[in-house]
Amino acid sequence: MKFKDIFTSDWKVNWPKLEQMHEFQRLKAAKQSSIWHKEGAALVHTKMVAEQMEKLLAHRHFEVGCERWIMLMAAAVCHDLGKGTNTKWDKDKNDWSAKNHGQASAWITRTMFYDEDFNLREKVCFICRWHMTLHHIFDKPERTTRGLLKLYYGPVHLDDMILMKEADSLGSINDIETLEQVRSTTEKIIAEATKLNLMGTNYPYAGFKNSWHKMEFFAHPEKYNTPEDVADADSGWKSEFTVTVMVGIPGSGKDYYIEHSSLKNQPVLCRDNIRQEIGLQGEKPQGNKQQEEEVTKIFNERMFSYLKNKQSFVVNNTNTNIRWRAELVRQLLPYHPNINFVYCESPDLHFNKERRKGMMPDTVIDRFWKEMEFPSPTECSEIFYEVERPEFL
């Protein structure tokens, strides 16, 4: 399915068609906060947001049907799909809540529109994933800069994230935010972003002296509020070696990529390979707790040996969880390598299952896909995308 398919021939959102889809049907029943969303169910809100986005784009003279128009309209339509799965009653708040619905919305959108141009699809998914950030950007002033920078390093201009926030606010009915307050918040966000030179541009941001500086800042949210807080960031620093981190669900082509690229001449650290070394049977074996601890010990011994010798190497695990990647990056950073991510994706999820047939149940691959947290440029030096679609970024 493509994003164009959600519109009629005259570029109006085709709600009758969408409401036949399971993902949107769930929004009809998804209750919302009685404080922030007096308009009713999540589908009512979604329609109001799409209407507001269309007005904002017309006011700014966007060409109807151009890629950026499609991106923002699709984001407005899909941004709250996660409410259909994540809405629950919050006893503490005595109200309905949809925790982490942005992350769920991105996954649902990525799955529904898997066949879409990769570049466009991931821009829409990014907006869905992080659309709540600007709603809370001033909740903790010490975190405002970090939040703006995280959005800035995404594939979407910060200007467009602000448009999404404004449409989202205007598309709800509540007794808290007046129209004047919504406009005032938008102006305040623009003012803060302008101070950081983030409006209308994409990275690199001059506040970071080098890629290590950027990675160190984002890897330690507990330590740094602004880039200037990172003391050890020599502007003349240049890494002597590279750690390549493969990212992708099982069957996505990570092994193939390594074998058919310059990485084939580098040492490869892979937990599956180490499991086989210690006697676990099967192409994709899994050990007990003691055996997995032994795998981790061997993995770390080899990794730190490469790091100390400043030798380039490849980490070939799924690395689909952002917490796993963050912990790995924190271990790598003291040695000052370049850290490149390579995200691999097959042209169809069916291919992943065929490639792992007899090795791994389909349900495991489905779980990996559902729980995958898409890699961000804030996590590494650079991301490369190995997909059978146009290059991303």
Residue pairs with C-beta under 8 A, 6 or more apart in sequence:
1 112
1 113
1 114
1 115
1 116
2 113
2 115
2 116
2 117
3 70
3 71
3 74
3 113
3 116
3 120
3 121
3 124
4 70
6 13
6 14
6 17
6 18
6 74
6 77
7 13
7 14
7 70
7 73
8 14
11 64
11 65
13 47
13 50
13 73
13 77
15 47
18 24
18 77
19 25
19 28
19 43
21 112
23 81
23 84
23 108
23 112
24 43
24 46
24 81
24 84
25 84
26 84
26 85
27 41
27 42
27 43
27 46
27 80
27 81
27 83
27 84
28 41
28 42
28 43
29 41
29 84
30 41
30 42
30 43
30 83
30 84
30 87
30 98
31 41
31 42
31 87
31 96
32 39
32 40
32 41
32 42
32 45
32 83
32 87
32 96
32 98
33 95
33 96
33 97
34 95
34 96
35 95
35 174
35 175
35 176
36 172
36 174
36 176
37 45
37 172
37 173
37 174
38 172
38 173
38 174
38 175
39 45
39 48
39 172
39 173
42 80
42 83
42 84
42 87
42 98
45 80
45 171
45 172
46 76
46 77
46 79
46 80
46 171
48 170
48 171
48 172
49 76
49 79
49 80
49 167
49 168
49 170
49 171
49 172
50 73
50 76
50 77
50 167
50 171
51 171
52 76
52 166
52 167
52 170
52 171
53 72
53 73
53 75
53 76
53 163
53 164
53 167
53 171
54 73
54 76
56 163
56 166
56 167
57 64
57 69
57 72
57 73
57 163
62 68
62 69
62 72
63 69
67 120
68 160
70 120
71 120
71 123
71 124
71 127
71 156
71 160
72 127
72 160
72 163
72 164
74 113
74 124
75 124
75 127
75 128
75 131
75 164
76 164
76 167
76 168
76 171
78 105
78 108
78 109
78 112
78 124
78 128
79 102
79 105
79 127
79 128
79 131
79 164
79 168
80 98
80 101
80 105
81 104
81 105
81 108
81 109
81 128
82 98
82 100
82 101
82 102
82 103
82 104
82 105
82 106
82 107
82 108
82 128
83 98
83 101
83 105
84 108
85 101
85 104
85 108
86 98
86 99
86 100
86 101
86 104
87 96
87 97
87 98
87 101
88 96
88 97
88 98
88 99
89 95
89 96
89 97
90 96
90 97
102 128
102 129
102 130
102 131
102 132
103 129
103 373
105 128
105 129
105 131
106 125
106 126
106 128
106 129
106 374
107 369
107 370
107 372
109 121
109 124
109 125
109 128
110 121
110 122
110 125
110 374
111 369
113 121
113 124
114 121
114 348
114 349
117 389
117 390
118 345
118 385
118 387
118 389
118 390
118 391
118 392
119 155
119 389
119 390
119 391
119 392
119 393
122 155
122 374
122 392
123 155
123 156
125 374
126 154
126 155
126 156
126 374
127 156
127 160
127 161
127 164
129 374
130 150
130 151
130 154
130 161
131 161
131 164
131 165
131 168
133 147
133 150
133 151
133 161
134 147
134 151
134 161
134 162
134 164
134 165
134 189
135 165
135 168
135 169
136 147
137 144
137 147
137 148
137 189
137 192
138 144
138 185
138 188
142 225
143 221
143 225
144 192
145 192
145 196
145 225
145 226
145 227
146 217
146 218
146 221
146 224
146 225
146 226
148 158
148 189
148 192
148 193
148 196
148 198
149 196
149 198
149 205
149 207
149 217
149 218
149 227
149 378
150 218
150 376
150 378
151 158
151 161
152 158
152 193
152 196
152 198
152 202
152 203
152 205
153 203
153 205
153 214
153 376
153 377
153 378
154 161
154 376
154 377
155 392
155 393
157 200
157 201
157 202
158 193
158 198
158 199
159 199
159 200
162 186
162 189
162 190
162 193
165 186
165 189
166 182
166 186
169 177
169 182
169 185
170 179
170 182
177 185
190 199
193 199
196 205
196 207
197 205
197 206
198 205
203 377
205 214
205 227
207 226
207 227
207 228
208 214
208 217
208 227
208 233
209 233
209 234
209 235
209 237
210 233
210 234
210 235
210 237
210 238
211 239
211 338
211 339
211 381
211 382
212 233
212 237
212 239
212 333
212 336
212 381
213 227
213 230
213 233
213 237
214 227
214 378
214 381
215 329
215 333
215 339
215 379
215 380
215 381
216 224
216 230
216 232
216 233
216 333
217 224
217 227
217 229
217 230
218 378
218 379
219 326
219 329
219 330
219 333
219 379
220 330
223 229
224 230
237 336
239 336
239 337
239 338
239 381
240 310
240 336
240 337
241 310
241 311
241 312
241 337
241 338
242 312
242 337
242 338
242 339
242 340
242 381
243 307
243 312
243 313
243 314
243 315
243 332
243 337
243 338
243 339
243 340
244 263
244 266
244 312
244 313
244 314
244 315
244 340
244 341
244 342
245 314
245 315
245 319
245 325
245 328
245 339
245 340
245 341
245 342
245 380
246 254
246 257
246 258
246 314
246 315
246 316
246 317
246 319
246 341
246 342
246 344
247 318
247 319
247 320
247 325
247 341
247 342
247 343
247 344
247 375
248 254
248 318
248 319
248 320
248 343
248 344
248 345
249 318
249 320
249 352
249 365
249 368
249 369
249 372
250 284
250 318
250 352
250 355
250 356
250 360
250 364
250 365
250 368
251 346
251 351
251 352
251 353
251 354
251 355
251 356
251 360
251 365
252 344
252 345
252 346
252 352
253 344
253 345
253 346
253 386
254 316
254 342
254 344
255 316
257 263
257 342
257 344
257 386
258 264
258 268
258 314
258 316
263 314
266 312
266 313
266 314
267 302
267 306
267 311
267 313
267 314
268 313
268 314
268 316
269 299
269 302
269 303
269 306
269 313
269 314
269 315
269 316
270 315
270 316
270 317
271 295
271 299
271 317
272 283
272 284
272 285
272 317
274 295
274 298
274 299
275 285
275 286
275 287
275 291
275 295
276 285
277 298
278 287
278 291
278 294
278 295
278 298
280 286
280 287
280 291
282 359
283 359
284 356
284 359
284 360
286 292
287 294
287 295
303 313
303 315
303 331
306 312
306 313
307 332
307 335
307 337
308 335
310 335
310 337
312 337
315 328
317 324
318 368
319 325
319 328
320 368
320 371
320 372
320 373
321 371
321 372
321 373
322 373
322 375
322 379
325 341
325 375
325 379
326 379
329 339
329 379
329 380
332 339
333 339
338 381
338 382
339 380
339 381
340 380
340 381
340 382
340 383
340 384
341 375
341 379
341 380
341 382
341 383
341 384
342 383
342 384
342 385
342 386
343 374
343 375
343 383
343 384
343 385
343 386
343 387
344 386
344 387
345 385
345 386
345 387
346 352
346 355
346 388
347 387
347 388
347 389
349 365
349 369
352 365
352 369
353 362
353 365
356 365
375 383
376 383
377 383
377 393
383 392
383 393
385 391
385 392
385 393
